[in-house]
Amino acid sequence: MRSNLLVCVVASLAVLLTPAHSAAQSVPRADGKPDLSGVWQPGSDRVGTWAEANQGVGVPEPGRQPPVRRGANPPYQPWAAKKVLEAFNRRNIDDPVARCIPELDLGAGALYPNQFVQTPKLIVILIESRHVFRLIPLNEPHPDDLDPSYLGDSVGHWEGDTLVVDVTSFKERLVGSKINTDALHIVERFTRVDYNTINYEARVDDPKALTKPYTITSKYMLRPGTRLQEYICENNEDPAHFEALDKKGLVTR
C-alpha cells in the first residue's frame, strides 16, 4: 500500500513540475502526420491570438525589417521585366486583384486568416480574402483534362513531416506587378515545426518569364479563437478613374 502511494505521489509531482508550455508546444498529429488543422495567419512570427499578435492593426510589427516573408523578387526575363516596370509606372492600376481575380499569395496576405482543414485524403485551405479556397488531394496525380485557372491545380503528398504541394496549370497573366505565363510551376512546402508555427517555402519556376527559379520563405502562425469572416469583393471601378487622372497628368509619384 505504502509503495503504491509513493508511486502516485511521484507521478503527481512529475505532472505539477512539468513546464506548462511543453505540452502546448508539441505538434498535434492526425493519422500519423502533423495536423495542420486550424486558423493561421501568414507572414507573421508572433505567437498569440489575432489581437495579441497584431496590435489592433491587422499586421504584425508594421514596417519591420527584415520582414517575415522573404525572397519574393522574381528574376524576370527582359520582356517580362519591361511589363512589370510599365505596371509600376502606372501605379499598378491594371492589377487583376483590383478586379477580384484570385491569386496564390505564397505565404503573404497577413491581413486575412487562412483556415486549414485536414483529412487523410484531402487538405482544404480556406482564405478569407476574396473567399478563395484550395482543394489539395493527397497522393493523386494532376488530372489530364485540366482547364487553366488563376490558382492553378494543386496536388499534395507527405515527405516525412512536410506537406509538399505541386501546383500547375495556371492561366497566363501578363498585366500587373506580378505576371506569369502558362508555364508557371510552383512547389510549396508546409512544415509544422511546433504548436504555433508552420514554416512555409515556395519554389517558383516559369521558364517563359523567369531567368531562373526563385524561392519564397514565410511562416504561418496559429490564431486560436479566430473565425473567418464574410468578405465582399466588388469589381473595382477606381482603377479606371485612376487611369483617367493619370492620362491627364494629375497623378505624380
Secondary structure as the mmCIF struct_conf table of DSSP 4:
data_model
#
loop_
_struct_conf.conf_type_id
_struct_conf.id
_struct_conf.beg_label_comp_id
_struct_conf.beg_label_asym_id
_struct_conf.beg_label_seq_id
_struct_conf.end_label_comp_id
_struct_conf.end_label_asym_id
_struct_conf.end_label_seq_id
HELX_RH_AL_P HELX_RH_AL_P1 ARG A 2 LEU A 17
BEND BEND1 THR A 18 THR A 18
HELX_RH_AL_P HELX_RH_AL_P2 ALA A 20 ALA A 24
TURN_TY1_P TURN_TY1_P1 GLN A 25 GLN A 25
BEND BEND2 SER A 26 SER A 26
HELX_LH_PP_P HELX_LH_PP_P1 VAL A 27 PRO A 28
STRN STRN1 ARG A 29 ALA A 30
TURN_TY1_P TURN_TY1_P2 ASP A 31 GLY A 32
STRN STRN2 LYS A 33 PRO A 34
STRN STRN3 GLY A 38 PRO A 42
TURN_TY1_P TURN_TY1_P3 GLY A 43 GLY A 43
BEND BEND3 GLY A 48 GLY A 48
HELX_RH_AL_P HELX_RH_AL_P3 TRP A 50 ASN A 54
TURN_TY1_P TURN_TY1_P4 GLN A 55 GLY A 58
BEND BEND4 VAL A 59 GLU A 61
TURN_TY1_P TURN_TY1_P5 PRO A 62 GLY A 63
BEND BEND5 GLN A 65 PRO A 66
BEND BEND6 VAL A 68 ARG A 69
STRN STRN4 ARG A 70 ARG A 70
STRN STRN5 TYR A 76 TYR A 76
HELX_RH_AL_P HELX_RH_AL_P4 PRO A 78 ASN A 89
TURN_TY1_P TURN_TY1_P6 ARG A 90 ASP A 94
HELX_RH_3T_P HELX_RH_3T_P1 PRO A 96 ARG A 99
TURN_TY1_P TURN_TY1_P7 CYS A 100 CYS A 100
TURN_TY1_P TURN_TY1_P8 LEU A 106 GLY A 107
TURN_TY1_P TURN_TY1_P9 ALA A 110 LEU A 111
BEND BEND7 TYR A 112 TYR A 112
STRN STRN6 ASN A 114 GLN A 118
BEND BEND8 PRO A 120 LYS A 121
STRN STRN7 LEU A 122 ILE A 127
TURN_TY1_P TURN_TY1_P10 GLU A 128 GLU A 128
HELX_RH_3T_P HELX_RH_3T_P2 SER A 129 HIS A 131
STRN STRN8 VAL A 132 PRO A 137
STRN STRN9 LEU A 138 LEU A 138
BEND BEND9 ASN A 139 ASN A 139
HELX_LH_PP_P HELX_LH_PP_P2 PRO A 141 PRO A 143
TURN_TY1_P TURN_TY1_P11 ASP A 144 ASP A 145
HELX_LH_PP_P HELX_LH_PP_P3 LEU A 146 PRO A 148
STRN STRN10 SER A 149 SER A 149
BEND BEND10 TYR A 150 LEU A 151
STRN STRN11 ASP A 153 GLU A 159
TURN_TY1_P TURN_TY1_P12 GLY A 160 ASP A 161
STRN STRN12 THR A 162 THR A 168
STRN STRN13 PHE A 170 PHE A 170
HELX_LH_PP_P HELX_LH_PP_P4 LYS A 171 GLU A 172
STRN STRN14 ARG A 173 ARG A 173
BEND BEND11 VAL A 175 LYS A 178
STRN STRN15 ASN A 180 ASN A 180
TURN_TY1_P TURN_TY1_P13 ASP A 182 ALA A 183
STRN STRN16 HIS A 185 ARG A 192
BEND BEND12 ASP A 194 ASN A 196
STRN STRN17 THR A 197 ASP A 205
TURN_TY1_P TURN_TY1_P14 PRO A 207 ALA A 209
STRN STRN18 LEU A 210 LEU A 210
BEND BEND13 THR A 211 LYS A 212
STRN STRN19 TYR A 214 LEU A 222
TURN_TY1_P TURN_TY1_P15 PRO A 224 GLY A 225
HELX_RH_AL_P HELX_RH_AL_P5 ASP A 238 LYS A 247
TURN_TY1_P TURN_TY1_P16 LYS A 248 GLY A 249
#
